[in-house]
């Protein structure tokens, strides 16, 4: 089977979409598929990603990556999106490759660049199936990136929902990973959603033997962290990741005497890069605990980083599934996250982590204090999370995706 995958992002950019596409490609290569990947060109930002060329061309047996002309996305220096003038090159690449099926990740983002629903015209002409994957809550991002009055934001979101639903309904199927996201898709007006577990973790990488008592001293020259309870933020340093709330919550907690013991025992580790790094550093430097920025962490280093941390903390309300949550589970550490988006599909309260009410600083503080003050609770949550992660293998997730591709292909043919 020949599959063309159109994706809004790929390595060297490290995010949920890129990681999911990479693991998908690795499994498809193992199974002998022929795959063409079309993604934005990252050469214009080679200063940020000097290894960009490693992810172009034949990157593994049967898998070829071709980059298309790109432009900055949402004003972020580290992000790119396809340009309208690259669409003829896309059509030519598809015509030459002649796929049996087209899979499109984040078509709404690609549509912004191409000003048309990606690949639908080619698929209809070639009479082949074309499916999409709903990864990201871009509509929710509007309130994070635009400082308009709330009524204006709500109007923009309502209009955006109609546009996004029209895009996804144009495909033969829209794939979603998680029941909460499936319900959200239905509320948006997406009528063709298929839900199953389509994301995972590479369990072989999460060997608990990677845990070392002096890990941060040896790996990052930060010995002060090895004696602390390590709270890890792993992800982009951008507004959609809930950083405004994080800054406000930790700042308010630092002013209250009842949290002095909490700050005395913790160290904050922030792994990632983004436009908010300077603001985060400036806003949190007064906290009475060590704060260390690791910058962008190579995906191969993430398992050891998680395993040598004590809990994973996120305040993002826009996650559809949250790959970092699944990775934390595989590492055997508990998660603290808001009860929002697709997070409840991943984190079971008092089983694999704790959830707090979104934008509720008091509840956030209460749940964080529970985790930091109760070692037995952390151990229980981490152990249960690791047991559940055993059912989230990437190979099984990709095999389920292939089954859906085959089912959609049969329905289109009939």
Secondary structure, 3 states (H helix, E strand, C coil): CEEEEEECCCCCCCCHHHHHHHHHHHHHHHCCCEEEEEEECCHHHCCCCCCHHHHCEEEECCEEEEEECEEEECCEEEEEEECHHHHHHHHHHHHHHCCCEEEEECHHHHHHHHCCCCCHHHHHHHCCEEEEECCCCHHHHHHHHCCCCHHHHHHHHHHHHHHHHHHHHCCCEEEECCHHHHHHHHHHCCCCEEECCCCCECHHHCCHHHCCCCHHHHHHCCHHHCCCEEEEEECCCCHHHCHHHHHHHHHHHHCCHHHHHHHHHEEEEEECCCCCHHHHHHHHCCCCCEEEEEECCCHHHHHHHHHCCCEEECCCCCCCCCHHHHHHHHHCCEEEEECCCCHHHHCCECCCEEEECCCCHHHHHHHHHHHHHCHHHHHHHHHHHHHHHCCCEHHHHHHHHHHHHHHHHHHHHC
